[in-house]
């Protein structure tokens, strides 16, 4: 699943494959977005990091992805 991290916190480190894409995507409205970094203690505006299989879906036109929570989804531009 996609993960939200700010520019400062950067690319997530996957524990096991599939790993995350090399570059983040900007959520709709970035940087004036409601999406907040998922790192504990960080409240910066977040970018969206997709796993490599999600990156392929993004390249084929998909723009809505689940985040690592059951309470939210994010649309990326």
Protein Blocks (a to p, Z undefined) as FASTA:
>chain_A
ZZdddfklopaddfbdcdddfbdcddehiabbfbdcfbehiacdcdddddfklmmmmmno
pabdcdfbfkbccddZZ
